[in-house]
Structures are given as C-alpha cells and as structure tokens.
Amino acid sequence: MTKLRIKKGYNIRIAGLPADEIIVGNAPSHISIQPSTFKSIKPKLLVKEGDSIQLGAPLFFNKNNPKIKWASPGSGTIKSIQFGPRRVIDNIIIELDHVEEKLVGQSFDFESIQSLGAKVVIDRIIDGNLFPMIRQRPFNKIPDPERLPDAIFISGFNTAPLTVNLELALSERLDSFQAGIDALSQLTKGKTYFSLPGESVLSHMNNCEINHISGPHPAGNVGIQIHHISPLKPGKIIWTIDAQHVATIGDLFLTGSYNPELIVTVAGPIVDSPTHIKSRMGSSINSLIYNKLKDGQSRVISGDVLMGVQSSSDGFIGFYDSTITVIPESDEREFLGWLKPGSSQTRYTLTNAFLNNGNQPFSFDSSLNGGIRALVPIDAWENVLPMDIMPIALFRSIIAKDIEEMEQLGIIECDPEDFALCSFACPSKIELSAIIQSGLDMVEAEG
C-alpha cells in the first residue's frame, strides 16, 4: 500500500455543498445517451425512431470496432434521434415504459467470478454492452478490448467541487463493487489500483492494491494517481473506470443484466437543499432539479464546474457524469473592478489579493471577471498542478504544433481534467484544458 500526500492543488470553496445523505429522485419519463460525446468513435445506429428497446440492449456500435456497443439505459420507445452537422448523432432519447424489460444474459456467483479468466470477463462485458464504461490512458478514450492493459486504476474519492461522496454512494452496493473489482482485476497482468483518502467502508476490498492519497483537488483525479503511482511510458496502456461503473459491471456479473442505478449530486449556489439523489444513467436533468432551484437566472452544468458541459433543464446527464451543478448566470462586467478593494465575501482570490475572511463558501456565478490576455508567468499553473510537468513549456509547444517537443515534455501523461484547475487559477483566462486536448488530438492523429 502507498500513502501519498498531494501538496499542490486547491479546493475551490464554492457554495451549495451537497448534504451527506441520499434521497430518492423523481422517476424520469425520458432518458438519453449522447453518442457525439465519445472520443475517437464512429457511431452506427442499431435502432430507429419508434422502435422498442430493452434495458441493456444495444443502441449503436463503433464502426471502427463493431464489437463495442452501447447499452440502452432504459426500456421503452426510441422517441427521438437528433443529428448535428454532417449527420453526427448527437442524442438518442428514450421514452421509458412503466414496466421495464431487461436484456438478461449469463450470471455468476461470487466464487466463480474470481476465476473466470480474462477472456470470459471481457466477452461478458462486451456482450452486456457495457465496455464503453472503461477508458484508456493515454488519450482517455474507449480502449481496444483486444489489447489488455498494463494496469487498471479506480479512484475511490472525488475532490472536484460539489461531486459525489463515493463512500456514501457505494455503501449500499459493496457486494456489487467487490464483484466488479474481482472481474476487472483479471483483465491485467499488472495491478488493479484502488485509491482512497483514508480508512472507510471501502478499505476492505479484495483483489486490488489500496492506496491512501490525501490532499487538495486534483488528488482525486485518476490521472494524478497514475502519475504518482504507475506513470505512463511510451507503449504502456492503463485502463480506468469510475467507481460507480465498477459496481454496475459487478451487477452485470451477479445478475446477468444492466443496473442503471446512479447516485448523482445536485448542488451549487442556486440550488435549494443540495444533496445526493438516487437516480439512473442518462436521466433527464429536469427530473433531478425540479423544484430545487432558487429564483433567478441560472446556468445548468452536467458535471462539475471545472470540467462539466453547459446544459439546460431540458437536457440529460452525460454518460460519465454524476453531478449536476447549477450556478447563477451573469453577463455583467464591473468597470475597473480589479482596482476596487474588496473582501473574500465579495471577491474570490487564490492569492490573497483581497481581505480574507477564512474558508467561507463563495457564491460563484458564470462571470469570467475579465477576458483572455497575454500569458503572465507567475507560477499560477505550477502552484496547482501536482505533476512533474512544465505546463508553460508544454502550452507553448502545443501552440507551436511541435509534436516531438510535446512528447518530450510529457503530454502522453496529460488529460484535460488534470489541468482544469490551472484554467481556473489562470490570471490570463487561458483555457489550458482545451489546449491540452488539442495537443493530445495532434499526438493521437500522428499515431
């Protein structure tokens, strides 16, 4: 076991923290999956509008690898298939049946799961249409199931703002979570790493190496854990999977069917009584936030405030998201606001530029408080990035499209979510996460 203290980073003091309790949410009438959000795939539909579909049955597959299919997160009727530019499939909306039918396949007991072998495990996950829950580093994309990983990483805690308390979320699914680890651990000849901030109900999982990692955000990011425990090297492949999805895969092996249960946080400064909600994959956002918002204009985000995607009450939660963040919408610009004195109650600062009233939560809104300007090298990025990487030099090499220098500077270890805090801390308002993604796209395209 490794005990690791992350020193660099920062916990954003945003108001609207979710309570450590789980309530049962409103049952959604419609659910969705968005094929356009998956990287490096070419989706091909297996359904059309008006078709009936079972929970767990395939909706579409990847033309680049037809074995990989996406399961329907519910049983019902294909209500709408929405296309974007160049006929890209943006959204598949399903109207749920009152009584859902499940696609049921082979199931196993606890003892037999532990000795199935890699081929049986991978085939069962593919047959259950749940393989897209697994992602690969580098490039954070859906992996090739024919090439098994050198290691598997599961993060057992979140440090991003307002995200799910995974100990709370998994406390009622411990058997499913253990079954998922038992199955996944057979897919690598290396180790399956499971990271926690300390002792908890999750500390007694078997068939994995448990590591205790503490510190501010982004300590909970799997990319930071990989960097410090088993760094990526050329030719090395690591698979990652969200902790709640591990339990979903465990349910597939124990019951033979897809369990779309998902614990979601609905939180933020404009949310009334923010909390954890028992919901399901692909839920409509309206079913999660209905009657939960305070008065005023709001911005709804699927995901956390650092890496989430702007949505609306008519939207749906993303495939890899388990947080709905709602913040006040603001388009006001304060004239010469940076010259005016203030305190941490009215201005937020990472550098103590204003009077500090302690660790009081701050009601963030959507204002950027300024525009993009020339890069100011004052170590703002370096102070919140717990990686042995020079972010400014890497940024310049990406802007210059120098792939060789990018690789020398370690872009293969990078992922946009690990640099999101740099974007937040940046006095120049540079979206470093987006720049990192463009660099990764160039490296992947170069092959």
Secondary structure by P-SEA (a helix, b strand, c coil): cbbbbbcbbbbcccccccccbbbbcccccbbbbbccccccbbbbbccccccccccccccbbbccccccccccccccccccccccccccccccccccccbbbbbccccccaaaaacccaaaaaaaaaaaccccccccccccccccccccccbbbbbccccccccccccccccccaaaaaaaaaaaaacccccbbbbbcccccccccccbbbbbbbcccccccaaaaaaacccccccbbbbbbcaaaaaaaaaaaaccccccbbbbbbccccccccccccccccccccccccccccccbbbbbcccccbbbbbcccccccccccbbbbbbbbccccccccccccccccccccccccccccccccccccccccccccccccccccccccccccaaaaaaaaaacaaaaaaaacccccccccaaaaaaacccccaaaaaaaaaaaaaaaac
